[in-house]
Amino acid sequence: MKFSLAALVVVLALAHFNQAAQSPEVETLAQYFQDLSAQRTSTTQELVQKIQSETFVEDGKAQLQQIQAQLKPLAENMQAQLKSLVDNFQAQMEDILRKLMDQTKSLGQ
């Protein structure tokens, strides 16, 4: 009985010593896996943000192209109307200038 009790104490002591010796290794491995998990989470979040920003930029480009396509006919129409107005204004100003020159010539004679 004493022998089995002594053997049990020795076995328990060895088991405890073995666990204590492995504990730093287990802690190191646990820390490694925690760091790896944190790095994976961080990388995943960065990738998600990058994909979202790229998608946002692509959506913005598509919207800009749609707006440009809608504005182009409007701009061309406005340009045609303004050209007509400018040409009309220029003709009126040339007519006024011609009349003014004629009046100036008649005063000088």
C-alpha atoms as one frame of an Amber mdcrd trajectory, in Angstrom:
protein
   0.000   0.000   0.000   2.786   2.395   0.895   4.538   1.419  -2.274   1.478
   2.126  -4.436   0.887   5.393  -2.597   4.511   6.399  -3.158   4.256   5.347
  -6.800   1.081   7.421  -7.160   2.814  10.452  -5.636   5.767   9.967  -7.997
   3.450   9.596 -11.015   1.484  12.721 -10.010   4.707  14.646  -9.442   6.027
  13.585 -12.825   2.730  14.494 -14.500   2.758  17.893 -12.799   6.408  18.432
 -13.713   5.683  17.365 -17.295   2.747  19.809 -17.526   4.813  22.584 -15.996
   7.597  21.917 -18.490   5.178  21.936 -21.407   3.264  24.970 -20.194   5.597
  27.595 -21.711   5.519  25.743 -25.030   1.741  25.537 -24.900   1.515  29.202
 -23.998   3.879  30.079 -26.836   1.796  28.072 -29.287  -1.412  29.577 -27.948
   0.046  33.082 -28.336   1.196  32.230 -31.862  -2.289  31.081 -32.845  -3.863
  34.147 -31.241  -1.481  36.397 -33.164  -2.170  34.475 -36.352  -5.915  34.809
 -35.797  -5.597  38.545 -35.128  -3.482  38.976 -38.261  -6.007  37.019 -40.332
  -8.848  39.164 -38.980  -6.923  42.359 -39.701  -6.013  41.236 -43.213  -9.592
  40.226 -43.900 -10.859  43.619 -42.744  -8.279  45.397 -44.911  -9.292  43.339
 -47.940 -12.977  44.040 -47.331 -12.272  47.769 -47.040 -10.172  47.708 -50.212
 -12.858  45.857 -52.132 -15.512  48.250 -50.837 -13.441  51.300 -51.785 -12.695
  49.867 -55.237 -16.381  49.115 -55.696 -17.219  52.635 -54.512 -14.758  54.136
 -56.998 -16.072  51.961 -59.826 -19.653  52.907 -58.955 -18.634  56.559 -58.891
 -16.993  56.260 -62.297 -20.093  54.598 -63.726 -22.330  57.316 -62.283 -20.018
  60.019 -63.637 -20.138  58.473 -67.101 -23.940  58.379 -66.940 -24.071  62.025
 -65.892 -21.664  62.987 -68.686 -23.800  61.089 -71.187 -26.883  62.959 -69.971
 -25.165  66.358 -69.946 -23.556  66.088 -73.378 -26.775  66.622 -75.391 -27.797
  69.412 -73.033 -24.418  71.125 -73.417 -24.547  70.775 -77.210 -28.060  72.249
 -77.267 -27.018  75.169 -75.059 -23.941  75.756 -77.218 -26.088  75.885 -80.360
 -28.516  78.331 -78.711 -25.702  80.527 -77.403 -23.996  80.535 -80.807 -27.235
  81.711 -82.365 -27.578  84.451 -79.736 -23.939  85.518 -80.085 -24.167  85.589
 -83.867 -27.347  87.687 -83.642 -25.733  90.032 -81.107 -22.634  90.377 -83.239
 -24.722  91.217 -86.298 -26.644  93.859 -84.327 -23.419  95.367 -82.958 -21.887
  95.463 -86.460 -25.038  97.178 -87.741 -24.921  99.725 -84.896 -21.213 100.317
 -85.521 -21.844 100.762 -89.271 -24.610 103.301 -88.591 -22.386 105.115 -86.115
 -19.565 105.259 -88.670 -21.964 106.547 -91.334 -23.246 109.250 -88.964 -19.686
 110.194 -88.068 -18.778 110.497 -91.755 -21.827 112.670 -92.451 -20.900 114.988
 -89.551 -17.372 115.315 -90.843 -18.502 116.433 -94.298
